[in-house]
Every structure is written in C-alpha cells, then in structure tokens.
Amino acid sequence: MTRHPAIEVLAVFFRLGLTSFGGPIAHLGYFREEFVVRRRWLTEAAYADLVALCQFLPGPASSQVGMGIGLLRAGLPGAGAAWLGFTLPSAVIMILFALLVTDLDPGSAGWLRGLKIMAVAVVAQAVQGMARSLCPDRRRATLAAAAAVLALLAPGSGGQLAAIALGGAVGLFLPREAPAGQGEMLLVRAPAGLAAGALLLCALLLAGLPLLAESTGSTSLAIFDRFYRTGALVFGGGHVVLPLLQGAVVAPGWVDPDRFLAGYAMAQAVPGPLFTFAGYLGAVLKPEPNGIAGGLLCLAAIFLSSFLLVLGTLPFWAALRRRPLVRTVLAGINAAVVGILLAALYDPVWVSSIHRPADFALALLLFLLLTIWRLPVWLVVAAAAVGGMAFTTLGL
C-alpha cells in the first residue's frame, strides 16, 4: 500500500470541515462523494466496510470514518491529519461562541431563547430519523420505549448505560441477520501489536482516569475523565452525546443549563462534527481550566477514545463484522440508543426550553422547516434566533 503525505489528507479534510453541514449522515455522503467518486481513494465496497465499522464503535461515526480514511491513505499521521482538518473549523467557531456567551445574561437574550427552542426541533428530527431506520419492527420499537423509560426513571449516565446494556442483551434474541457480502476487505498495514496496544490504552484510560482524578484531586483530570468517558461510551454518535454530556457537566453544576442548550443549538449551525460541542462546554465550565484551555482539553478528551478505537479495530473488522451474533447485538444497542435520545428530548431539552405556548409554536415551526421543507440547518438556526428575539420583544 502506497503511503501519501499527511499534508494532502489535512488539506482535503480542512476543506470538508469548512463545508460539511447537516450532521453525521450528511458527512458520510460528503465523504463518499469526495473519496470514492471524485478522488477514488477507496472503492465503494471498502468505504461501506469502513462505515460499518464506525457505526459499530462508540463515538462520532463521521469523525471515525474520516480517521479511518486518513489511516488508510497516509498511515498514523494521516489519521491525525484527517481529524485535525475536519474538526478545526467548527472547534474554533464553538470556542469563540462560548467566549461570547459567558458575557451574556441567558435570561435576557431573546436569540438565546430561540437557540434553546431550536434544540427541541433538532433532537425531535433526530429521534424521528433514527427510529425509522433503527426501530423498523415491533421488537426494536418496544426495546426503544423500554430504554426511554429506564433512562427517565434512572437519570444520569448510570441509567443510560443500563439501557445500552439492556439493548445488547435483548439483541442476543433478535432474529439473526444474514452475514454481509464479502465485499473488499480493508487492508491496514498496522502492526498487530500497535492495534492491540491502542485498545489496551483505551481500556486503561477508561478504568484508570477516575481513580487517578480522585487520588490527585486534580480538576483538570476530573474534567478530562468525564469527557473521555463520554466519547468512549456514547453509541450512535451525533445527537446521542447530548444526554451523556448533560449528565457530565450540567448535573454537577459545572455548566448552566441555559448555556448548555444554547451551545448545543449553535452546534447545529456550524459545519463539521457535532462533538466539537465539547470545546464549547470546556470554554464555559465554571471550574478551571476553562476558556480556550478548557475547550482544547475537552476536545482532546472526547475524541481520544475514537482515535484509539479506530486504530485498534480497523485491522480486525473485516472478519468480525460478518458474525451474525455481533450484528444482532449491535441492532439491539442501536434501538436502545433511540430510546435514550427520546428520553433526552423530554429531559433536559423540552423541560428546559418549552415554557409557554409561543415556545411550542416556534419549536413546531422549526421542526417543519427541518423535516418538511428541508431547509439548510444554518438557515433554520438563523430563523430560530430571529424568532426568539421577536417573541421576547413582543412579550410572548
């Protein structure tokens, strides 16, 4: 396999990071057009194989696909270059937005009210779309509902992880899917020891960071641990990170709920991965480090596990994905993820954003603009901000 300069990977992904609006599913479409159709860095079968792997792993699927493309194209430096190029534009925007929001009174900013209501429409759209593809039958729809009940009755990361475990366990009893076609195996010339070491390091950090943070009393380590744990345990990526991050930073009082939802809504308006929301949260944290340093710390933490998982699993995925048992367990987990997101639509999104009839009216309008009229997300975000200011000015 010929290795190409990482700078080539960085340049292409930086352009994608500036222009890839629309969320993770749209990102995968952009990647296919760029790397399969236009540049022919991968075949259609190899790209499908890579997407299948990243849907299986916890973390941000589109960012992981990008890391995988970079790894295949230019080795380990290429994986880092792909992540940096795709993440940098939205990360800069989100941290700058955080520095602005810290000087505002959330209760008096009408546009901030509109962004909070925008979060209702976006999460509702995500629930609708994911339910359609991941809960296509009565079994999985029932499993999603059960996961939502569990997440609502046991709020916090414990209930969410229990719901994921329930999904995996129920998945064992779902009808077995036929193995995927052989396609083209992804050939990664990475030493087996390096791949195994990456998986071991991922697990050691997951187990050891809480102990290290507690024993040292370091606030920086405690923050790094919470964001690393979120990135390592969120299945479904994208919007599913919302409840986990809410439990990590809002529940302990590290981030104000209004600022949390305003940042989440703003994340819909920028290109690139939704996980750059972590950069915003790091910048608005009440404990130090915050500001730019806090944003960079949280960005590194939430993406680190994704990098280690891609590096550790990509060489072995071609064989693993064809096992019917793995596919059915994943189907159960995906259905549970829909339920967790449904619970998050109620709390914290709905209860924190919808307080009067005008709020619901604006949320309904934004939902229609997203799902029926299919307007660009950035344009709907602008409409949300204008609507929030108008309603606040009119006293509605």
C-alpha positions as a Markdown table, in Angstrom:
| # | Residue | x | y | z |
|---|---|---|---|---|
| 1 | Met | 0.0 | 0.0 | 0.0 |
| 2 | Thr | 1.5 | 3.3 | -1.1 |
| 3 | Arg | 1.6 | 6.0 | 1.7 |
| 4 | His | 0.8 | 9.5 | 0.7 |
| 5 | Pro | 1.7 | 12.8 | 2.6 |
| 6 | Ala | -0.4 | 13.6 | 5.6 |
| 7 | Ile | -0.5 | 17.2 | 4.4 |
| 8 | Glu | -2.6 | 16.1 | 1.5 |
| 9 | Val | -5.1 | 14.5 | 3.9 |
| 10 | Leu | -5.1 | 17.6 | 6.1 |
| 11 | Ala | -5.9 | 19.9 | 3.2 |
| 12 | Val | -8.8 | 17.9 | 1.9 |
| 13 | Phe | -10.4 | 17.4 | 5.3 |
| 14 | Phe | -9.9 | 21.0 | 6.2 |
| 15 | Arg | -12.0 | 22.0 | 3.2 |
| 16 | Leu | -14.6 | 19.4 | 4.2 |
| 17 | Gly | -14.6 | 20.8 | 7.8 |
| 18 | Leu | -15.5 | 24.2 | 6.4 |
| 19 | Thr | -18.3 | 23.0 | 4.1 |
| 20 | Ser | -19.8 | 19.8 | 5.6 |
| 21 | Phe | -23.1 | 21.0 | 7.1 |
| 22 | Gly | -26.0 | 18.7 | 8.0 |
| 23 | Gly | -24.8 | 16.3 | 10.7 |
| 24 | Pro | -23.1 | 12.8 | 10.6 |
| 25 | Ile | -25.3 | 11.2 | 8.0 |
| 26 | Ala | -24.7 | 14.1 | 5.6 |
| 27 | His | -21.0 | 14.0 | 6.4 |
| 28 | Leu | -20.8 | 10.4 | 5.2 |
| 29 | Gly | -22.4 | 11.5 | 2.0 |
| 30 | Tyr | -19.8 | 14.2 | 1.6 |
| 31 | Phe | -17.0 | 11.7 | 2.3 |
| 32 | Arg | -18.3 | 9.2 | -0.3 |
| 33 | Glu | -18.5 | 11.9 | -3.0 |
| 34 | Glu | -15.0 | 13.2 | -2.2 |
| 35 | Phe | -13.1 | 10.0 | -1.6 |
| 36 | Val | -15.0 | 7.3 | -3.5 |
| 37 | Val | -16.4 | 9.1 | -6.5 |
| 38 | Arg | -14.1 | 12.1 | -7.0 |
| 39 | Arg | -10.6 | 11.1 | -5.7 |
| 40 | Arg | -11.0 | 7.3 | -5.8 |
| 41 | Trp | -9.0 | 6.8 | -2.6 |
| 42 | Leu | -11.3 | 3.9 | -1.7 |
| 43 | Thr | -13.6 | 1.6 | -3.6 |
| 44 | Glu | -17.4 | 1.6 | -2.9 |
| 45 | Ala | -17.1 | -1.7 | -1.1 |
| 46 | Ala | -14.1 | -0.6 | 1.0 |
| 47 | Tyr | -15.9 | 2.6 | 2.0 |
| 48 | Ala | -19.0 | 0.6 | 3.0 |
| 49 | Asp | -16.8 | -1.6 | 5.1 |
| 50 | Leu | -15.3 | 1.4 | 6.9 |
| 51 | Val | -18.7 | 2.9 | 7.6 |
| 52 | Ala | -20.0 | -0.4 | 9.0 |
| 53 | Leu | -17.1 | -0.4 | 11.5 |
| 54 | Cys | -17.6 | 3.1 | 12.6 |
| 55 | Gln | -21.3 | 2.5 | 13.1 |
| 56 | Phe | -20.4 | -0.4 | 15.4 |
| 57 | Leu | -17.9 | 1.6 | 17.5 |
| 58 | Pro | -18.9 | 4.1 | 20.2 |
| 59 | Gly | -18.1 | 7.7 | 19.4 |
| 60 | Pro | -18.7 | 10.1 | 16.5 |
| 61 | Ala | -19.2 | 7.9 | 13.4 |
| 62 | Ser | -18.4 | 10.5 | 10.8 |
| 63 | Ser | -15.2 | 11.6 | 12.5 |
| 64 | Gln | -14.1 | 8.0 | 12.9 |
| 65 | Val | -14.7 | 7.3 | 9.2 |
| 66 | Gly | -12.5 | 10.3 | 8.5 |
| 67 | Met | -9.8 | 9.0 | 10.8 |
| 68 | Gly | -10.1 | 5.6 | 9.0 |
| 69 | Ile | -9.7 | 7.2 | 5.6 |
| 70 | Gly | -6.7 | 9.1 | 6.8 |
| 71 | Leu | -5.2 | 6.0 | 8.3 |
| 72 | Leu | -5.7 | 4.1 | 5.0 |
| 73 | Arg | -4.3 | 6.9 | 2.9 |
| 74 | Ala | -1.3 | 8.1 | 5.0 |
| 75 | Gly | -0.9 | 5.9 | 8.0 |
| 76 | Leu | -1.0 | 7.1 | 11.6 |
| 77 | Pro | -0.1 | 10.8 | 10.7 |
| 78 | Gly | -2.9 | 10.7 | 8.1 |
| 79 | Ala | -5.4 | 9.7 | 10.8 |
| 80 | Gly | -4.4 | 12.6 | 12.9 |
| 81 | Ala | -4.4 | 15.0 | 9.9 |
| 82 | Ala | -7.9 | 13.9 | 9.0 |
| 83 | Trp | -9.2 | 14.5 | 12.5 |
| 84 | Leu | -7.5 | 17.9 | 12.8 |
| 85 | Gly | -8.6 | 19.2 | 9.4 |
| 86 | Phe | -12.3 | 18.1 | 9.8 |
| 87 | Thr | -12.5 | 19.3 | 13.4 |
| 88 | Leu | -10.6 | 22.6 | 13.5 |
| 89 | Pro | -13.1 | 24.9 | 11.8 |
| 90 | Ser | -16.1 | 24.1 | 13.9 |
| 91 | Ala | -14.0 | 23.8 | 17.1 |
| 92 | Val | -12.7 | 27.4 | 16.6 |
| 93 | Ile | -16.3 | 28.7 | 16.0 |
| 94 | Met | -17.7 | 26.9 | 19.1 |
| 95 | Ile | -15.0 | 28.1 | 21.4 |
| 96 | Leu | -15.3 | 31.7 | 20.2 |
| 97 | Phe | -19.1 | 31.4 | 20.6 |
| 98 | Ala | -18.5 | 30.2 | 24.2 |
| 99 | Leu | -16.4 | 33.2 | 25.0 |
| 100 | Leu | -19.2 | 35.5 | 23.8 |
| 101 | Val | -21.9 | 33.7 | 25.7 |
| 102 | Thr | -20.0 | 33.9 | 29.0 |
| 103 | Asp | -20.6 | 37.7 | 28.9 |
| 104 | Leu | -24.4 | 37.4 | 28.4 |
| 105 | Asp | -27.3 | 37.1 | 30.7 |
| 106 | Pro | -29.1 | 33.9 | 29.4 |
| 107 | Gly | -32.4 | 35.1 | 30.7 |
| 108 | Ser | -32.5 | 38.3 | 28.8 |
| 109 | Ala | -31.1 | 37.2 | 25.4 |
| 110 | Gly | -34.0 | 36.6 | 23.0 |
| 111 | Trp | -31.8 | 35.0 | 20.4 |
| 112 | Leu | -30.5 | 32.6 | 23.1 |
| 113 | Arg | -34.1 | 31.6 | 23.8 |
| 114 | Gly | -34.6 | 30.8 | 20.1 |
| 115 | Leu | -31.5 | 28.6 | 20.0 |
| 116 | Lys | -32.7 | 26.6 | 23.1 |
| 117 | Ile | -36.0 | 26.1 | 21.3 |
| 118 | Met | -34.1 | 25.1 | 18.1 |
| 119 | Ala | -32.6 | 22.2 | 20.2 |
| 120 | Val | -36.1 | 20.8 | 20.6 |
| 121 | Ala | -36.7 | 20.7 | 16.8 |
| 122 | Val | -33.3 | 19.2 | 16.1 |
| 123 | Val | -33.5 | 16.4 | 18.7 |
| 124 | Ala | -37.1 | 15.6 | 17.6 |
| 125 | Gln | -35.8 | 15.3 | 14.0 |
| 126 | Ala | -33.0 | 13.0 | 15.1 |
| 127 | Val | -35.4 | 10.8 | 17.0 |
| 128 | Gln | -37.7 | 10.6 | 14.0 |
| 129 | Gly | -35.0 | 9.7 | 11.6 |
| 130 | Met | -33.2 | 7.2 | 13.8 |
| 131 | Ala | -36.4 | 5.5 | 14.8 |
| 132 | Arg | -37.3 | 5.0 | 11.2 |
| 133 | Ser | -34.0 | 3.2 | 10.4 |
| 134 | Leu | -33.1 | 1.6 | 13.7 |
| 135 | Cys | -36.5 | 0.5 | 15.0 |
| 136 | Pro | -38.2 | -0.9 | 11.9 |
| 137 | Asp | -40.2 | -3.6 | 13.7 |
| 138 | Arg | -42.3 | -4.1 | 16.9 |
| 139 | Arg | -39.4 | -5.8 | 18.8 |
| 140 | Arg | -37.0 | -2.9 | 18.4 |
| 141 | Ala | -39.6 | -0.2 | 18.8 |
| 142 | Thr | -40.6 | -1.8 | 22.1 |
| 143 | Leu | -37.0 | -2.1 | 23.1 |
| 144 | Ala | -36.5 | 1.7 | 22.4 |
| 145 | Ala | -39.5 | 2.5 | 24.5 |
| 146 | Ala | -38.2 | 0.4 | 27.4 |
| 147 | Ala | -34.8 | 2.1 | 27.1 |
| 148 | Ala | -36.5 | 5.5 | 27.3 |
| 149 | Val | -38.4 | 4.5 | 30.4 |
| 150 | Leu | -35.3 | 3.3 | 32.0 |
| 151 | Ala | -33.3 | 6.4 | 31.1 |
| 152 | Leu | -36.1 | 8.6 | 32.5 |
| 153 | Leu | -36.6 | 6.7 | 35.8 |
| 154 | Ala | -32.8 | 6.4 | 36.4 |
| 155 | Pro | -31.5 | 9.8 | 35.2 |
| 156 | Gly | -27.8 | 10.2 | 34.6 |
| 157 | Ser | -25.1 | 8.2 | 32.9 |
| 158 | Gly | -26.0 | 5.1 | 35.0 |
| 159 | Gly | -29.4 | 4.8 | 33.6 |
| 160 | Gln | -28.2 | 5.4 | 30.1 |
| 161 | Leu | -25.5 | 2.7 | 30.3 |
| 162 | Ala | -28.1 | 0.3 | 31.8 |
| 163 | Ala | -30.3 | 1.0 | 28.8 |
| 164 | Ile | -27.4 | 0.3 | 26.4 |
| 165 | Ala | -26.7 | -3.0 | 28.3 |
| 166 | Leu | -30.4 | -3.9 | 28.1 |
| 167 | Gly | -30.3 | -3.3 | 24.3 |
| 168 | Gly | -27.2 | -5.5 | 23.8 |
| 169 | Ala | -28.7 | -8.3 | 26.0 |
| 170 | Val | -32.1 | -8.2 | 24.1 |
| 171 | Gly | -30.2 | -8.1 | 20.8 |
| 172 | Leu | -28.9 | -11.6 | 21.5 |
| 173 | Phe | -32.5 | -12.8 | 21.0 |
| 174 | Leu | -33.3 | -10.8 | 17.9 |
| 175 | Pro | -33.6 | -12.7 | 14.6 |
| 176 | Arg | -30.1 | -13.2 | 13.1 |
| 177 | Glu | -29.3 | -11.3 | 10.0 |
| 178 | Ala | -27.6 | -12.9 | 7.1 |
| 179 | Pro | -23.9 | -12.1 | 7.0 |
| 180 | Ala | -22.9 | -9.2 | 4.9 |
| 181 | Gly | -21.4 | -9.9 | 1.5 |
| 182 | Gln | -17.7 | -10.4 | 1.3 |
| 183 | Gly | -17.0 | -7.2 | -0.5 |
| 184 | Glu | -13.5 | -5.9 | -0.3 |
| 185 | Met | -11.6 | -6.3 | 2.9 |
| 186 | Leu | -10.0 | -3.2 | 4.4 |
| 187 | Leu | -6.2 | -3.8 | 4.5 |
| 188 | Val | -4.4 | -1.7 | 7.1 |
| 189 | Arg | -0.7 | -2.3 | 7.3 |
| 190 | Ala | -0.6 | -1.6 | 11.0 |
| 191 | Pro | 1.3 | -3.9 | 13.4 |
| 192 | Ala | -1.0 | -6.1 | 15.4 |
| 193 | Gly | 0.9 | -5.0 | 18.5 |
| 194 | Leu | 0.1 | -1.4 | 17.8 |
| 195 | Ala | -3.5 | -2.1 | 17.3 |
| 196 | Ala | -3.7 | -4.2 | 20.4 |
| 197 | Gly | -1.8 | -1.5 | 22.3 |
| 198 | Ala | -4.3 | 1.1 | 21.3 |
| 199 | Leu | -7.2 | -1.0 | 22.5 |
| 200 | Leu | -5.4 | -1.7 | 25.8 |
| 201 | Leu | -4.7 | 2.0 | 26.3 |
| 202 | Cys | -8.3 | 2.9 | 25.6 |
| 203 | Ala | -9.5 | 0.4 | 28.3 |
| 204 | Leu | -6.8 | 1.5 | 30.8 |
| 205 | Leu | -7.8 | 5.2 | 30.5 |
| 206 | Leu | -11.4 | 4.3 | 30.9 |
| 207 | Ala | -10.7 | 2.4 | 34.1 |
| 208 | Gly | -7.8 | 4.4 | 35.5 |
| 209 | Leu | -8.7 | 8.1 | 34.9 |
| 210 | Pro | -11.4 | 8.1 | 37.6 |
| 211 | Leu | -9.0 | 6.6 | 40.1 |
| 212 | Leu | -6.2 | 9.0 | 39.2 |
| 213 | Ala | -8.5 | 12.0 | 39.3 |
| 214 | Glu | -9.8 | 11.1 | 42.7 |
| 215 | Ser | -6.4 | 10.3 | 44.2 |
| 216 | Thr | -4.8 | 13.5 | 43.0 |
| 217 | Gly | -7.7 | 15.8 | 43.4 |
| 218 | Ser | -6.9 | 17.4 | 40.1 |
| 219 | Thr | -9.8 | 19.3 | 38.5 |
| 220 | Ser | -8.2 | 19.0 | 35.1 |
| 221 | Leu | -8.0 | 15.2 | 35.4 |
| 222 | Ala | -11.7 | 15.1 | 36.6 |
| 223 | Ile | -12.8 | 17.1 | 33.5 |
| 224 | Phe | -10.7 | 15.1 | 31.2 |
| 225 | Asp | -12.1 | 11.9 | 32.6 |
| 226 | Arg | -15.7 | 12.9 | 32.2 |
| 227 | Phe | -15.3 | 13.9 | 28.6 |
| 228 | Tyr | -13.1 | 10.9 | 27.7 |
| 229 | Arg | -15.8 | 8.6 | 29.3 |
| 230 | Thr | -18.5 | 10.3 | 27.2 |
| 231 | Gly | -16.6 | 9.8 | 24.0 |
| 232 | Ala | -15.8 | 6.2 | 24.9 |
| 233 | Leu | -19.3 | 5.2 | 25.9 |
| 234 | Val | -21.7 | 7.0 | 23.6 |
| 235 | Phe | -23.2 | 4.7 | 21.0 |
| 236 | Gly | -24.9 | 6.3 | 18.0 |
| 237 | Gly | -22.7 | 9.4 | 18.0 |
| 238 | Gly | -24.0 | 12.8 | 17.0 |
| 239 | His | -27.1 | 13.8 | 19.0 |
| 240 | Val | -26.8 | 10.8 | 21.3 |
| 241 | Val | -23.9 | 12.6 | 23.1 |
| 242 | Leu | -26.4 | 15.2 | 24.4 |
| 243 | Pro | -27.7 | 13.2 | 27.4 |
| 244 | Leu | -24.3 | 11.9 | 28.4 |
| 245 | Leu | -22.7 | 15.4 | 28.3 |
| 246 | Gln | -25.7 | 16.8 | 30.2 |
| 247 | Gly | -25.1 | 14.3 | 32.9 |
| 248 | Ala | -21.4 | 15.0 | 32.9 |
| 249 | Val | -21.4 | 18.8 | 33.2 |
| 250 | Val | -24.9 | 20.2 | 34.0 |
| 251 | Ala | -25.8 | 17.7 | 36.8 |
| 252 | Pro | -22.8 | 18.6 | 38.9 |
| 253 | Gly | -23.3 | 22.3 | 38.3 |
| 254 | Trp | -20.3 | 22.8 | 36.0 |
| 255 | Val | -22.3 | 24.4 | 33.2 |
| 256 | Asp | -25.5 | 26.4 | 33.4 |
| 257 | Pro | -28.5 | 24.6 | 31.7 |
| 258 | Asp | -29.3 | 27.6 | 29.5 |
| 259 | Arg | -25.8 | 27.9 | 28.2 |
| 260 | Phe | -25.7 | 24.1 | 27.7 |
| 261 | Leu | -28.7 | 24.2 | 25.4 |
| 262 | Ala | -27.7 | 27.4 | 23.6 |
| 263 | Gly | -24.3 | 25.8 | 22.8 |
| 264 | Tyr | -26.0 | 22.6 | 21.6 |
| 265 | Ala | -28.3 | 24.5 | 19.3 |
| 266 | Met | -25.3 | 26.6 | 18.0 |
| 267 | Ala | -23.5 | 23.3 | 17.2 |
| 268 | Gln | -26.2 | 22.6 | 14.6 |
| 269 | Ala | -25.4 | 25.7 | 12.7 |
| 270 | Val | -21.7 | 25.0 | 12.1 |
| 271 | Pro | -20.1 | 22.5 | 9.7 |
| 272 | Gly | -18.1 | 19.6 | 10.9 |
| 273 | Pro | -18.6 | 17.1 | 13.8 |
| 274 | Leu | -21.2 | 17.8 | 16.5 |
| 275 | Phe | -18.7 | 16.6 | 19.1 |
| 276 | Thr | -17.0 | 20.0 | 18.9 |
| 277 | Phe | -19.8 | 20.9 | 21.3 |
| 278 | Ala | -17.3 | 19.6 | 23.9 |
| 279 | Gly | -15.0 | 22.6 | 23.0 |
| 280 | Tyr | -17.8 | 25.0 | 23.8 |
| 281 | Leu | -18.6 | 23.2 | 27.1 |
| 282 | Gly | -14.9 | 23.3 | 28.1 |
| 283 | Ala | -14.8 | 27.0 | 27.5 |
| 284 | Val | -17.9 | 27.8 | 29.6 |
| 285 | Leu | -17.0 | 25.5 | 32.5 |
| 286 | Lys | -17.3 | 27.1 | 36.0 |
| 287 | Pro | -14.3 | 25.2 | 37.4 |
| 288 | Glu | -10.9 | 25.9 | 35.9 |
| 289 | Pro | -9.4 | 25.2 | 33.4 |
| 290 | Asn | -12.0 | 27.0 | 31.2 |
| 291 | Gly | -11.8 | 29.4 | 28.3 |
| 292 | Ile | -9.6 | 28.4 | 25.4 |
| 293 | Ala | -7.5 | 26.0 | 27.5 |
| 294 | Gly | -10.6 | 24.2 | 28.8 |
| 295 | Gly | -12.1 | 24.0 | 25.3 |
| 296 | Leu | -8.9 | 22.3 | 24.0 |
| 297 | Leu | -8.7 | 20.0 | 26.9 |
| 298 | Cys | -12.3 | 18.8 | 26.5 |
| 299 | Leu | -11.9 | 18.4 | 22.7 |
| 300 | Ala | -8.8 | 16.2 | 23.1 |
| 301 | Ala | -10.6 | 14.1 | 25.8 |
| 302 | Ile | -13.8 | 13.4 | 23.9 |
| 303 | Phe | -12.1 | 12.5 | 20.6 |
| 304 | Leu | -9.1 | 10.4 | 22.1 |
| 305 | Ser | -11.1 | 7.2 | 22.5 |
| 306 | Ser | -12.4 | 7.4 | 19.0 |
| 307 | Phe | -8.8 | 7.6 | 17.6 |
| 308 | Leu | -7.7 | 4.7 | 19.8 |
| 309 | Leu | -10.7 | 2.6 | 18.8 |
| 310 | Val | -10.3 | 3.1 | 15.0 |
| 311 | Leu | -6.6 | 2.4 | 15.2 |
| 312 | Gly | -7.2 | -0.7 | 17.4 |
| 313 | Thr | -10.1 | -2.3 | 15.5 |
| 314 | Leu | -9.8 | -1.4 | 11.8 |
| 315 | Pro | -7.3 | -4.2 | 11.1 |
| 316 | Phe | -9.7 | -6.8 | 12.5 |
| 317 | Trp | -13.1 | -5.5 | 11.4 |
| 318 | Ala | -13.4 | -7.4 | 8.1 |
| 319 | Ala | -13.7 | -10.7 | 9.9 |
| 320 | Leu | -15.7 | -9.5 | 13.0 |
| 321 | Arg | -18.5 | -7.7 | 11.1 |
| 322 | Arg | -19.6 | -10.9 | 9.3 |
| 323 | Arg | -20.5 | -12.7 | 12.5 |
| 324 | Pro | -24.3 | -12.8 | 12.9 |
| 325 | Leu | -24.2 | -12.5 | 16.7 |
| 326 | Val | -22.2 | -9.2 | 16.5 |
| 327 | Arg | -24.8 | -7.8 | 14.1 |
| 328 | Thr | -27.8 | -8.7 | 16.3 |
| 329 | Val | -26.2 | -7.3 | 19.5 |
| 330 | Leu | -25.5 | -4.1 | 17.6 |
| 331 | Ala | -29.1 | -3.9 | 16.4 |
| 332 | Gly | -30.3 | -4.1 | 20.0 |
| 333 | Ile | -27.9 | -1.4 | 21.1 |
| 334 | Asn | -29.0 | 0.9 | 18.3 |
| 335 | Ala | -32.6 | 0.5 | 19.3 |
| 336 | Ala | -31.8 | 1.3 | 22.9 |
| 337 | Val | -29.9 | 4.4 | 21.7 |
| 338 | Val | -33.1 | 5.7 | 20.1 |
| 339 | Gly | -34.9 | 5.3 | 23.4 |
| 340 | Ile | -32.1 | 7.2 | 25.2 |
| 341 | Leu | -32.4 | 10.1 | 22.8 |
| 342 | Leu | -36.2 | 10.1 | 23.1 |
| 343 | Ala | -35.8 | 10.4 | 26.9 |
| 344 | Ala | -33.3 | 13.3 | 26.3 |
| 345 | Leu | -35.9 | 15.0 | 24.1 |
| 346 | Tyr | -38.1 | 15.3 | 27.2 |
| 347 | Asp | -35.4 | 16.0 | 29.8 |
| 348 | Pro | -33.3 | 18.1 | 29.5 |
| 349 | Val | -34.4 | 19.6 | 26.1 |
| 350 | Trp | -38.1 | 20.0 | 26.4 |
| 351 | Val | -38.4 | 20.9 | 30.1 |
| 352 | Ser | -35.6 | 23.5 | 29.8 |
| 353 | Ser | -36.9 | 25.1 | 26.6 |
| 354 | Ile | -40.7 | 25.0 | 26.3 |
| 355 | His | -42.3 | 27.2 | 28.9 |
| 356 | Arg | -45.2 | 28.9 | 27.1 |
| 357 | Pro | -47.4 | 28.4 | 24.0 |
| 358 | Ala | -45.2 | 30.7 | 21.9 |
| 359 | Asp | -42.2 | 28.4 | 22.6 |
| 360 | Phe | -44.1 | 25.4 | 21.4 |
| 361 | Ala | -45.3 | 27.3 | 18.3 |
| 362 | Leu | -41.7 | 28.2 | 17.4 |
| 363 | Ala | -40.5 | 24.7 | 18.0 |
| 364 | Leu | -43.2 | 23.3 | 15.8 |
| 365 | Leu | -42.4 | 25.8 | 13.0 |
| 366 | Leu | -38.6 | 25.0 | 13.2 |
| 367 | Phe | -39.4 | 21.2 | 13.1 |
| 368 | Leu | -41.5 | 21.7 | 9.9 |
| 369 | Leu | -38.7 | 23.7 | 8.3 |
| 370 | Leu | -36.2 | 20.9 | 9.1 |
| 371 | Thr | -38.3 | 17.9 | 8.2 |
| 372 | Ile | -40.9 | 19.0 | 5.6 |
| 373 | Trp | -39.3 | 22.0 | 3.9 |
| 374 | Arg | -35.8 | 20.5 | 4.4 |
| 375 | Leu | -34.1 | 23.9 | 4.7 |
| 376 | Pro | -30.4 | 24.1 | 5.5 |
| 377 | Val | -29.7 | 23.8 | 9.2 |
| 378 | Trp | -27.8 | 27.0 | 9.4 |
| 379 | Leu | -30.8 | 28.9 | 7.9 |
| 380 | Val | -33.2 | 27.3 | 10.4 |
| 381 | Val | -30.9 | 28.3 | 13.2 |
| 382 | Ala | -31.0 | 31.9 | 12.0 |
| 383 | Ala | -34.8 | 31.7 | 11.9 |
| 384 | Ala | -34.8 | 30.3 | 15.5 |
| 385 | Ala | -32.6 | 33.3 | 16.7 |
| 386 | Val | -34.8 | 35.8 | 14.9 |
| 387 | Gly | -38.0 | 34.2 | 16.2 |
| 388 | Gly | -36.7 | 34.1 | 19.8 |
| 389 | Met | -35.8 | 37.8 | 19.7 |
| 390 | Ala | -39.2 | 38.7 | 18.1 |
| 391 | Phe | -41.2 | 36.7 | 20.7 |
| 392 | Thr | -39.1 | 38.2 | 23.6 |
| 393 | Thr | -39.6 | 41.7 | 22.3 |
| 394 | Leu | -43.4 | 41.2 | 21.9 |
| 395 | Gly | -43.6 | 39.7 | 25.4 |
| 396 | Leu | -44.9 | 36.4 | 24.1 |
